[in-house]
Amino acid sequence: MLDECKSPATGGPDGRNVLHAATIRKDEEMIKEILGKMGGKGAQMLEEADEMGWTPLHHAAKMGYLPAVKLLLELPIGREKAAYKKDKQGNTALHLAAALNCKEIISEIINWCPECYELVNEEGRNILHSAVQNNDVYQLAVYTILKTNAFSNLLNEKDAKGNTPLNHIAISLNSDRLDDLIDHPRVDKMAFNKQNRNAFDLASTSKVFAPRKKYFKRRLQKHGLRLGLRIPRLNNEVEENGRENSALNELEKAQNTNLIVAALIATVTFTTGFTVPGAFALTTLAMAAMVAAFVTGTCVIGFTTLPPHVGHGL
């Protein structure tokens, strides 16, 4: 079929061509045959994107299929355009390889197209931003990027929201990804994002399970991180402290009120006990009214007096 077909259709399912199909099927021999027999048309197919904006190289990188990546990049014509091609989210094949934590594919792409490492996606994220999103315990992609001196400018690069790769780790509180990055001498540990929050601020405001957050924050503190000085402390911890302080203030007010009421009752009782004959005396009801008025903040208009005969004839 390839011998007779000089212009293979590219309008397959989801906008994919035969090179897409062979790559997705991980058919190494078919990829070789397509690239070998189609010549310039093979290079054109290498650059073509499907409905997701993915070239065959995107698919190979996403699947971690190294044989296809090598074959596609060895093609002299079209490989650079394929390596620099962005999908609809702005991701290159290198972004996808970094997110997959595949160091072999990262190395292969950089070997053929070294300049593409500087590209960022629609969110302003570079390949290190993508790599730290991976949850694998063994951070092979991160390690590969950190050990390459040419990639040093990626360490503190900020995305569209102003977050560095370290800030993204702080947001997720994934301690498995922290070690290599936090120990790197060139990492700016106090970098602020567009909300004026640094890594410690972001870890403090995380809604992740509390013990995990405390453990992560302790590790940050051991490396000299502290709360940023640019913003008011309007995080969850401060709000919780505020609620606790408010409750304590209310309790203190209640205690003070009880002391004053007790003193008032004692005073009224003392005064009543020493009322001289013929003078006005407060009844128990009047005392209760006075106390209630004080506690509720209302005024007592008048006091009830003892009957006229009380105090006479004694």
DRENSEMI-427826 format. One record per residue (C-alpha): residue in three letters; x, y, z. Coordinates in nm, 2 decimals. Each point is the difference from the previous one (the first is absolute). Layout:
BEGIN
[r "ala" [X Y Z]]
...
END
This chain:
BEGIN
[r "met" [0.00 0.00 0.00]]
[r "leu" [0.28 0.24 0.09]]
[r "asp" [0.17 -0.08 -0.34]]
[r "glu" [-0.31 0.10 -0.19]]
[r "cys" [-0.12 0.29 0.21]]
[r "lys" [0.20 0.31 -0.06]]
[r "ser" [-0.23 0.23 0.20]]
[r "pro" [-0.13 -0.18 0.31]]
[r "ala" [-0.32 0.13 0.15]]
[r "thr" [0.04 0.20 0.31]]
[r "gly" [-0.37 0.04 0.09]]
[r "gly" [-0.03 -0.31 0.21]]
[r "pro" [-0.19 -0.04 0.32]]
[r "asp" [0.06 0.30 0.24]]
[r "gly" [0.20 0.16 -0.28]]
[r "arg" [0.28 -0.25 0.02]]
[r "asn" [0.22 -0.12 -0.29]]
[r "val" [0.16 -0.35 -0.05]]
[r "leu" [0.31 0.10 0.20]]
[r "his" [-0.22 0.10 0.29]]
[r "ala" [-0.17 -0.34 -0.02]]
[r "ala" [0.33 -0.20 -0.02]]
[r "thr" [0.14 0.19 0.29]]
[r "ile" [-0.31 -0.05 0.22]]
[r "arg" [0.01 -0.37 -0.08]]
[r "lys" [0.37 -0.01 0.09]]
[r "asp" [0.08 -0.16 -0.33]]
[r "glu" [0.37 0.07 -0.04]]
[r "glu" [0.03 -0.18 -0.33]]
[r "met" [-0.29 0.19 -0.16]]
[r "ile" [0.15 0.33 0.12]]
[r "lys" [0.33 -0.09 -0.17]]
[r "glu" [-0.18 -0.10 -0.32]]
[r "ile" [-0.21 0.32 -0.01]]
[r "leu" [0.30 0.23 0.06]]
[r "gly" [0.22 -0.20 -0.24]]
[r "lys" [-0.24 -0.01 -0.29]]
[r "met" [-0.19 0.33 0.03]]
[r "gly" [0.31 0.23 -0.01]]
[r "gly" [-0.11 0.36 0.02]]
[r "lys" [-0.36 -0.11 0.05]]
[r "gly" [0.12 -0.19 0.31]]
[r "ala" [0.15 0.32 0.13]]
[r "gln" [-0.33 0.19 -0.06]]
[r "met" [-0.19 -0.27 0.19]]
[r "leu" [0.25 0.04 0.29]]
[r "glu" [-0.10 0.37 0.03]]
[r "glu" [-0.38 -0.05 -0.03]]
[r "ala" [-0.21 0.03 0.31]]
[r "asp" [-0.32 -0.18 0.08]]
[r "glu" [-0.31 0.16 0.16]]
[r "met" [0.18 0.02 0.33]]
[r "gly" [0.28 0.18 -0.16]]
[r "trp" [0.23 -0.30 0.05]]
[r "thr" [0.26 -0.11 -0.26]]
[r "pro" [0.12 -0.36 -0.01]]
[r "leu" [0.29 0.11 0.22]]
[r "his" [-0.25 0.13 0.26]]
[r "his" [-0.17 -0.34 0.01]]
[r "ala" [0.33 -0.18 0.02]]
[r "ala" [0.12 0.22 0.29]]
[r "lys" [-0.33 -0.03 0.19]]
[r "met" [0.01 -0.38 -0.03]]
[r "gly" [0.37 -0.01 0.10]]
[r "tyr" [0.06 -0.20 -0.32]]
[r "leu" [0.38 0.07 -0.05]]
[r "pro" [0.04 -0.20 -0.33]]
[r "ala" [-0.25 0.22 -0.18]]
[r "val" [0.16 0.32 0.15]]
[r "lys" [0.34 -0.11 -0.14]]
[r "leu" [-0.13 -0.08 -0.34]]
[r "leu" [-0.20 0.32 -0.03]]
[r "leu" [0.29 0.22 0.11]]
[r "glu" [0.26 -0.17 -0.23]]
[r "leu" [-0.20 0.12 -0.30]]
[r "pro" [0.21 0.30 -0.13]]
[r "ile" [-0.30 0.19 -0.13]]
[r "gly" [-0.28 0.09 0.23]]
[r "arg" [0.14 -0.10 0.34]]
[r "glu" [0.06 0.36 0.12]]
[r "lys" [-0.34 0.11 -0.09]]
[r "ala" [-0.15 -0.30 0.17]]
[r "ala" [0.21 0.06 0.32]]
[r "tyr" [-0.10 0.37 0.01]]
[r "lys" [-0.37 -0.07 -0.08]]
[r "lys" [-0.24 0.09 0.28]]
[r "asp" [-0.34 -0.16 0.06]]
[r "lys" [-0.32 0.19 0.08]]
[r "gln" [0.12 0.04 0.36]]
[r "gly" [0.34 0.12 -0.12]]
[r "asn" [0.18 -0.31 0.10]]
[r "thr" [0.29 -0.14 -0.20]]
[r "ala" [0.10 -0.37 -0.02]]
[r "leu" [0.27 0.09 0.26]]
[r "his" [-0.27 0.13 0.24]]
[r "leu" [-0.18 -0.33 -0.03]]
[r "ala" [0.31 -0.20 0.06]]
[r "ala" [0.09 0.21 0.31]]
[r "ala" [-0.35 -0.05 0.14]]
[r "leu" [0.03 -0.37 -0.07]]
[r "asn" [0.33 -0.01 0.19]]
[r "cys" [0.18 -0.16 -0.29]]
[r "lys" [0.37 0.11 0.01]]
[r "glu" [0.09 -0.21 -0.31]]
[r "ile" [-0.24 0.19 -0.23]]
[r "ile" [0.10 0.33 0.16]]
[r "ser" [0.36 -0.07 -0.08]]
[r "glu" [-0.08 -0.12 -0.35]]
[r "ile" [-0.20 0.32 -0.09]]
[r "ile" [0.26 0.23 0.15]]
[r "asn" [0.28 -0.18 -0.18]]
[r "trp" [-0.16 0.07 -0.34]]
[r "cys" [-0.17 0.33 0.07]]
[r "pro" [0.17 0.16 0.30]]
[r "glu" [-0.16 0.34 -0.02]]
[r "cys" [-0.36 -0.12 0.05]]
[r "tyr" [0.05 -0.04 0.37]]
[r "glu" [-0.07 0.38 0.04]]
[r "leu" [-0.36 -0.02 -0.13]]
[r "val" [-0.29 0.05 0.24]]
[r "asn" [-0.36 -0.10 -0.04]]
[r "glu" [-0.32 0.21 0.02]]
[r "glu" [0.03 0.02 0.38]]
[r "gly" [0.36 0.12 -0.03]]
[r "arg" [0.14 -0.32 0.14]]
[r "asn" [0.34 -0.14 -0.11]]
[r "ile" [0.10 -0.37 0.00]]
[r "leu" [0.11 0.02 0.36]]
[r "his" [-0.35 0.12 0.10]]
[r "ser" [-0.14 -0.30 -0.19]]
[r "ala" [0.25 -0.24 0.16]]
[r "val" [-0.09 0.09 0.36]]
[r "gln" [-0.37 -0.08 -0.07]]
[r "asn" [0.09 -0.37 -0.02]]
[r "asn" [-0.07 -0.21 0.31]]
[r "asp" [0.27 -0.27 -0.05]]
[r "val" [0.22 -0.05 0.30]]
[r "tyr" [0.31 -0.01 -0.23]]
[r "gln" [0.02 0.34 -0.16]]
[r "leu" [0.21 -0.10 -0.30]]
[r "ala" [-0.12 0.29 -0.22]]
[r "val" [0.07 0.26 0.28]]
[r "tyr" [0.34 -0.15 0.06]]
[r "thr" [0.09 0.01 -0.37]]
[r "ile" [-0.10 0.37 -0.02]]
[r "leu" [0.17 0.10 0.32]]
[r "lys" [0.33 -0.16 -0.09]]
[r "thr" [0.02 0.17 -0.34]]
[r "asn" [0.17 0.34 0.03]]
[r "ala" [-0.16 0.13 -0.31]]
[r "phe" [-0.34 -0.03 0.17]]
[r "ser" [0.09 0.21 0.30]]
[r "asn" [-0.22 0.29 -0.12]]
[r "leu" [-0.30 -0.23 0.05]]
[r "leu" [0.04 -0.03 0.37]]
[r "asn" [-0.15 0.33 0.10]]
[r "glu" [-0.20 0.07 -0.31]]
[r "lys" [-0.36 0.11 0.08]]
[r "asp" [-0.32 -0.11 -0.17]]
[r "ala" [-0.29 0.23 -0.09]]
[r "lys" [-0.11 0.01 0.37]]
[r "gly" [0.36 0.08 0.11]]
[r "asn" [0.06 -0.35 0.15]]
[r "thr" [0.34 -0.16 -0.02]]
[r "pro" [0.04 -0.38 -0.01]]
[r "leu" [0.07 0.01 0.37]]
[r "asn" [-0.32 0.19 0.06]]
[r "his" [-0.19 -0.28 -0.19]]
[r "ile" [0.15 -0.26 0.23]]
[r "ala" [-0.11 0.21 0.30]]
[r "ile" [-0.35 0.02 -0.13]]
[r "ser" [-0.03 -0.38 -0.03]]
[r "leu" [0.20 -0.07 0.32]]
[r "asn" [0.17 -0.30 -0.17]]
[r "ser" [0.31 -0.05 0.21]]
[r "asp" [0.13 -0.26 -0.24]]
[r "arg" [0.06 0.27 -0.26]]
[r "leu" [0.15 0.25 0.24]]
[r "asp" [0.35 -0.14 0.08]]
[r "asp" [0.19 0.06 -0.32]]
[r "leu" [-0.15 0.34 -0.06]]
[r "ile" [0.02 0.14 0.35]]
[r "asp" [0.37 -0.10 0.04]]
[r "his" [0.10 0.16 -0.33]]
[r "pro" [0.22 0.31 0.06]]
[r "arg" [-0.15 0.20 -0.29]]
[r "val" [-0.36 -0.04 0.11]]
[r "asp" [-0.16 0.32 0.13]]
[r "lys" [-0.18 -0.13 0.31]]
[r "met" [-0.17 0.33 0.07]]
[r "ala" [-0.14 0.07 -0.35]]
[r "phe" [-0.34 0.17 0.01]]
[r "asn" [-0.28 -0.06 -0.24]]
[r "lys" [-0.25 0.26 -0.13]]
[r "gln" [-0.20 -0.04 0.32]]
[r "asn" [0.31 0.09 0.20]]
[r "arg" [0.03 -0.35 0.14]]
[r "asn" [0.32 -0.20 0.04]]
[r "ala" [0.03 -0.38 0.03]]
[r "phe" [-0.05 0.01 0.38]]
[r "asp" [-0.32 0.21 -0.04]]
[r "leu" [-0.14 -0.24 -0.26]]
[r "ala" [0.07 -0.30 0.22]]
[r "ser" [-0.16 0.18 0.29]]
[r "thr" [-0.32 0.07 -0.19]]
[r "ser" [-0.03 -0.35 -0.15]]
[r "lys" [-0.31 -0.19 0.09]]
[r "val" [0.18 -0.34 0.00]]
[r "phe" [-0.02 -0.22 0.31]]
[r "ala" [0.14 0.19 0.29]]
[r "pro" [0.27 -0.24 0.13]]
[r "arg" [0.14 -0.02 -0.35]]
[r "lys" [0.00 0.38 -0.02]]
[r "lys" [0.18 0.04 0.33]]
[r "tyr" [0.27 -0.25 -0.11]]
[r "phe" [0.05 0.18 -0.33]]
[r "lys" [0.03 0.34 0.17]]
[r "arg" [0.26 -0.13 0.25]]
[r "arg" [0.21 -0.11 -0.29]]
[r "leu" [-0.03 0.34 -0.17]]
[r "gln" [0.09 0.17 0.33]]
[r "lys" [0.32 -0.22 0.03]]
[r "his" [0.11 0.15 -0.33]]
[r "gly" [-0.05 0.36 0.12]]
[r "leu" [-0.35 0.06 -0.14]]
[r "arg" [-0.24 0.23 0.19]]
[r "leu" [-0.32 0.18 -0.06]]
[r "gly" [0.02 0.28 -0.25]]
[r "leu" [0.01 0.35 0.12]]
[r "arg" [-0.19 0.15 -0.30]]
[r "ile" [-0.35 -0.11 0.09]]
[r "pro" [-0.23 0.02 0.31]]
[r "arg" [-0.03 -0.34 0.16]]
[r "leu" [-0.34 -0.09 -0.13]]
[r "asn" [0.05 -0.37 -0.02]]
[r "asn" [-0.19 -0.29 0.16]]
[r "glu" [0.22 -0.01 0.31]]
[r "val" [-0.04 0.37 0.07]]
[r "glu" [-0.38 -0.03 -0.05]]
[r "glu" [0.00 -0.29 0.25]]
[r "asn" [0.20 0.20 0.25]]
[r "gly" [-0.23 0.29 -0.05]]
[r "arg" [-0.30 -0.22 0.09]]
[r "glu" [0.17 -0.13 0.30]]
[r "asn" [0.09 0.35 0.12]]
[r "ser" [-0.35 0.11 -0.05]]
[r "ala" [-0.14 -0.28 0.21]]
[r "leu" [0.25 0.08 0.27]]
[r "asn" [-0.10 0.36 0.00]]
[r "glu" [-0.36 -0.09 0.04]]
[r "leu" [0.08 -0.23 0.28]]
[r "glu" [0.19 0.27 0.18]]
[r "lys" [-0.29 0.24 -0.05]]
[r "ala" [-0.23 -0.25 0.15]]
[r "gln" [0.23 -0.06 0.30]]
[r "asn" [0.02 0.38 0.06]]
[r "thr" [-0.37 0.03 -0.02]]
[r "asn" [-0.05 -0.27 0.26]]
[r "leu" [0.24 0.17 0.24]]
[r "ile" [-0.18 0.33 -0.03]]
[r "val" [-0.34 -0.16 0.04]]
[r "ala" [0.12 -0.19 0.31]]
[r "ala" [0.13 0.33 0.15]]
[r "leu" [-0.33 0.17 -0.08]]
[r "ile" [-0.20 -0.27 0.17]]
[r "ala" [0.23 0.02 0.31]]
[r "thr" [-0.04 0.37 0.01]]
[r "val" [-0.38 0.00 -0.02]]
[r "thr" [-0.02 -0.28 0.26]]
[r "phe" [0.22 0.19 0.23]]
[r "thr" [-0.20 0.33 -0.04]]
[r "thr" [-0.33 -0.18 0.05]]
[r "gly" [0.12 -0.16 0.33]]
[r "phe" [0.09 0.34 0.14]]
[r "thr" [-0.32 0.19 -0.10]]
[r "val" [-0.11 0.22 0.29]]
[r "pro" [-0.37 -0.01 0.12]]
[r "gly" [-0.22 0.22 -0.22]]
[r "ala" [0.24 0.01 -0.29]]
[r "phe" [-0.06 -0.16 -0.34]]
[r "ala" [0.12 -0.36 -0.03]]
[r "leu" [0.06 -0.20 -0.32]]
[r "thr" [-0.19 -0.31 -0.05]]
[r "thr" [0.15 -0.32 -0.14]]
[r "leu" [-0.20 0.07 -0.32]]
[r "ala" [0.17 0.35 -0.03]]
[r "met" [0.34 -0.16 0.05]]
[r "ala" [-0.07 -0.25 -0.27]]
[r "ala" [-0.12 0.28 -0.23]]
[r "met" [0.32 0.20 0.05]]
[r "val" [0.22 -0.30 -0.07]]
[r "ala" [-0.20 -0.10 -0.31]]
[r "ala" [0.02 0.36 -0.12]]
[r "phe" [0.38 0.01 0.04]]
[r "val" [0.06 -0.33 -0.18]]
[r "thr" [-0.23 0.07 -0.29]]
[r "gly" [0.11 0.36 -0.03]]
[r "thr" [-0.35 0.16 0.06]]
[r "cys" [-0.10 0.26 0.25]]
[r "val" [-0.21 -0.05 0.31]]
[r "ile" [-0.25 0.29 0.01]]
[r "gly" [-0.10 -0.04 0.36]]
[r "phe" [0.03 -0.22 0.30]]
[r "thr" [-0.27 -0.19 0.18]]
[r "thr" [-0.01 0.11 0.37]]
[r "leu" [-0.11 -0.20 0.30]]
[r "pro" [-0.36 0.06 0.13]]
[r "pro" [-0.04 0.31 0.22]]
[r "his" [-0.05 -0.21 0.31]]
[r "val" [0.35 -0.15 -0.03]]
[r "gly" [0.25 0.19 0.21]]
[r "his" [-0.27 0.14 0.23]]
[r "gly" [-0.10 -0.15 0.33]]
[r "leu" [0.33 -0.18 0.03]]
END
